[in-house]
Amino acid sequence: MQEIVVYSRRGCHLCEVLIEALLPLVRGRAEVSVHDVDSRPEWRDAYGLSVPVVKFGGRVLCQYELDADAVLRALAGEQ
């Protein structure tokens, strides 16, 4: 199954809202892996205060707010 990665941090309200909307959108199409940016220095350096970030296939699909259309296009194999 395909994997979507969300870079997040604890206590981030925007992150919670995005993940809550993302999970039902991709259910049965992709697994969602949530990475706490504060758990690894390289993630903290890369994303800092720019969370949440949604990536698929190494490409950023959206940041701060869920772009449902971009996620669905990526899962369908569209650019």
N, C-alpha and C positions, 0 to 999 in steps of 0.2 A: 504494500500500500504506500502511496505517496506520503511525504512528510512536509508539513508546514512548521516552521520554527518561529516562535514569538520570543523576542528578547524583551524582558520585563524586569520589574523589581518589586520587592515587597512593599506594600503600602501605597502603591501607585494606583489611584482611582481610574485613570485613563486606561491602564493596563487591564484592570479587572473588567471594565466595560467592554473593551475590545475582545477579550477572551470569551466573555459571556456571549457575545454576538457571533463570534467566529465558530465556536464549537458546533452549534446546530447547523450552520451554513455548510460545513464540510463533512458532517457526519456521514459515514459510509463511503466517502470519497478520498479522505486523507486523514492521517493521524496528526495531531497537534502536539508539538513538543515545546514546552515553555522553559526558557533558560533565564535564570536570574543573573542579570548583568553584574551584580555585585559579588557573584561567586567566583569569577575569574577576572584577573586583571586585564586580559586582552579584550574581553567583552566590555568591561567598564571603560577602557580606553576607546573602543570603537563606537560605543553607543551612549556613554555618559548619561546625560539628562535627556537624550533623544528617544526615550522609550514611551510607548511600545513601538517595536519595529517588527513587521511581519515579513519573513523571507521564505521563498520557495525556489528550490533549485539554485541556491546561491544568489538569487536576485531579490532585491527589496521590492515588495508589492505595495506596502503602505506603511505609514508612520503616523503616530499620534491617534489617528482615527481609522477604523476599518473601511477599506475600499472593497466592498463586497464584489463589485463588478470585476475588479482586477484579480481578486482571488479566484473567482469562478472562471475567468478567462485563462488564468495560469493552469488551473486544474484540467481544463479542456484542451490544453496544449497550444493555446493561442498566445501570441506575443502581446 
